[in-house]
Amino acid sequence: MTRMLYHNELKELESEMYELGDTVAKAVKDSVKSLKNRDIGESKRIIKNDLLINKKRFDIEERCLLLIATQQPMAIDLRIIAAVLNIVTDLERIADHAEGIAKINILLGKAPLVKPLIDVPKMADKGVSMLKRCLKTFADRDEKTAEAICIEDDEVDALYEEVYKELIYLMIEDPKIIEGATYLMWVAHNLERIADRVTNIAERVIFMVTGKMEEINVSKY
């Protein structure tokens, strides 16, 4: 493989990662939308599409490993490939959380939600925003913005705490809604974990640019 072909392959790897990120972000938004609209069909589609996301992750990983084996990249190139390997894993796991929300919607069936969704969509919107901006920091090699995005995880944690407290209060007031409230807690927990995964991605961006790996903002949940 010539150096030009090699660097083209690196660029294609990044492009594939961004494409996977867009697909995952859409899965997160669609999972919460399907829950809010009680759209079981949409939830089933999200679950089915998760298999395609898994395959995409493995395809990217194979290409990364092939480059490492055949080209023996050094310094920044090696960090780029290592970062891509870790990021696609986190992207696939974010998609798993979206799939989990879709499965909860199916479990709820025709039962009404125990409360209107207010903070849950906010958590989803924030997580998706963080994810999209985080992938842009990779493209821009912008470790400062990546570090700032890590701190935004606190906003998602605060929303999760509000959802948790409200649902606990509702369960105390009316034990008959315990099952439905528990399902919504699981939804909120999935969204909180999505933000944690984005933080992992931001840390990989920082590593790629600086060569330093460290935890920027450890979640308390």
C-alpha positions in Angstrom: 0.0 0.0 0.0 1.5 3.4 -1.0 1.5 6.2 1.5 -1.2 8.0 -0.5 -3.4 5.0 -0.3 -2.6 4.6 3.3 -3.6 8.1 4.2 -6.7 7.8 2.1 -7.6 4.7 4.1 -7.2 6.7 7.3 -9.5 9.3 6.0 -12.1 6.7 5.0 -11.9 5.2 8.5 -12.8 8.5 10.0 -15.6 9.1 7.5 -17.0 5.7 8.3 -16.9 6.5 12.0 -18.7 9.8 11.5 -21.4 8.0 9.5 -21.8 5.5 12.3 -22.1 8.3 14.7 -24.9 9.9 12.7 -26.7 6.6 12.6 -26.4 6.2 16.4 -27.5 9.7 17.1 -30.6 9.1 15.1 -31.3 5.9 16.9 -31.2 7.7 20.2 -33.6 10.4 19.1 -35.9 7.9 17.5 -36.0 5.7 20.5 -37.3 8.5 22.8 -39.6 9.7 20.1 -41.1 6.2 19.7 -41.6 6.1 23.5 -43.3 9.5 23.6 -45.6 8.6 20.7 -46.1 5.0 21.9 -45.0 3.8 18.4 -44.3 0.1 18.8 -43.5 -0.3 15.1 -40.8 2.3 15.3 -39.3 0.6 18.3 -39.1 -2.7 16.5 -37.4 -1.0 13.6 -34.8 0.5 16.0 -34.1 -2.9 17.5 -33.7 -4.4 14.0 -31.4 -1.7 12.9 -29.1 -2.3 15.9 -27.8 -5.4 14.1 -26.6 -3.2 11.2 -24.9 -0.8 13.7 -23.1 -3.8 15.3 -21.9 -5.0 11.8 -20.7 -1.5 10.9 -18.7 -1.4 14.2 -17.0 -4.7 13.5 -16.3 -3.8 9.9 -14.5 -0.6 11.0 -12.6 -2.5 13.7 -11.4 -5.0 11.1 -10.1 -2.3 8.8 -8.3 -0.6 11.8 -6.6 -3.9 12.8 -5.6 -4.6 9.2 -4.0 -1.1 8.9 -2.1 -1.7 12.2 -0.9 -5.1 11.0 0.1 -4.1 7.5 1.3 -0.5 7.9 2.7 -0.5 11.4 1.6 3.2 12.0 3.5 5.3 14.4 2.9 8.4 16.6 -0.2 10.4 15.6 -1.4 7.9 13.0 -1.4 5.1 15.6 -3.3 7.3 18.0 -5.9 8.0 15.4 -6.5 4.4 14.7 -6.5 3.5 18.4 -9.0 6.3 19.0 -11.3 5.1 16.2 -11.2 1.6 17.6 -12.3 2.8 21.0 -14.9 5.3 19.7 -16.7 2.8 17.5 -17.1 0.6 20.5 -18.6 3.4 22.5 -20.9 4.3 19.6 -22.1 0.7 19.3 -22.8 0.7 23.1 -24.7 4.0 22.8 -26.9 2.3 20.2 -27.4 -0.5 22.6 -28.9 2.0 25.1 -31.2 3.3 22.3 -32.2 -0.3 21.7 -32.9 -0.7 25.4 -35.3 2.3 25.3 -37.0 0.8 22.3 -37.4 -2.5 24.2 -38.9 -0.7 27.2 -41.5 0.9 24.9 -42.5 -2.6 23.7 -42.6 -3.9 27.3 -45.0 -1.1 28.2 -47.3 -2.1 25.4 -50.5 -0.2 25.4 -50.2 1.0 29.0 -50.1 4.8 29.3 -47.0 6.5 30.6 -47.2 7.2 34.3 -46.2 10.8 33.6 -45.6 13.1 30.7 -42.1 13.0 29.2 -40.4 16.3 30.0 -36.9 15.8 31.3 -36.4 12.5 29.4 -36.5 14.2 25.9 -34.2 16.9 27.3 -31.7 14.2 28.3 -31.9 12.7 24.9 -31.5 16.1 23.1 -28.5 16.9 25.3 -26.8 13.6 24.8 -27.3 13.7 21.0 -25.9 17.3 20.9 -22.9 16.2 23.0 -22.3 13.3 20.7 -22.5 15.3 17.4 -20.3 18.0 18.7 -17.8 15.5 20.2 -17.4 13.8 16.8 -16.7 17.3 15.3 -13.9 17.8 17.8 -12.3 14.6 16.4 -12.5 16.1 12.9 -11.2 19.4 14.0 -8.6 17.9 16.4 -10.0 20.2 19.0 -9.1 18.9 22.4 -10.2 22.0 24.3 -13.8 21.7 23.1 -13.7 17.9 23.8 -12.7 18.6 27.4 -15.6 21.1 27.8 -18.1 18.6 26.5 -17.0 16.2 29.2 -18.1 18.7 31.8 -21.5 18.9 30.2 -22.2 15.4 31.5 -23.1 17.0 34.8 -26.2 18.6 33.1 -27.4 15.1 32.1 -26.7 13.8 35.6 -28.8 16.6 37.0 -31.7 15.8 34.8 -31.5 12.2 35.7 -31.6 13.0 39.3 -34.7 15.1 38.8 -36.4 12.2 36.9 -35.4 9.7 39.5 -36.7 11.8 42.4 -40.0 12.6 40.7 -40.6 8.9 39.9 -39.8 7.9 43.5 -42.3 10.4 44.8 -45.0 9.2 42.3 -44.4 5.6 43.4 -44.8 6.5 47.1 -48.0 8.4 46.3 -49.5 5.6 44.2 -47.9 2.1 44.5 -50.0 0.9 41.5 -47.7 2.7 39.1 -44.5 1.2 40.4 -44.0 -1.0 37.3 -44.5 1.8 34.8 -42.4 4.2 36.9 -39.6 1.7 37.0 -39.6 1.4 33.2 -39.2 5.1 32.9 -36.3 5.0 35.4 -34.6 2.5 33.1 -35.2 4.9 30.2 -33.6 7.7 32.1 -30.7 5.5 33.2 -30.0 4.5 29.6 -29.8 8.2 28.6 -27.5 9.0 31.5 -25.2 6.2 30.4 -25.3 7.6 26.8 -23.8 10.9 28.1 -21.1 8.9 29.9 -20.2 7.1 26.7 -19.9 10.5 25.0 -17.5 11.5 27.7 -15.4 8.4 26.9 -15.3 9.5 23.2 -14.2 13.0 24.2 -11.4 11.6 26.3 -10.3 9.6 23.2 -10.2 12.8 21.2 -8.0 14.4 23.8 -5.7 11.3 23.8 -5.5 11.4 20.0 -4.4 15.1 19.9 -2.2 15.2 23.0 -1.1 11.6 23.6 -2.4 11.9 27.2 -5.2 9.6 28.5 -7.1 10.6 31.6 -10.6 10.7 33.0 -11.9 14.3 32.7 -15.3 14.1 34.5 -16.2 10.9 36.3 -20.0 10.3 36.6 -21.4 9.8 40.0 -24.0 7.4 38.8 
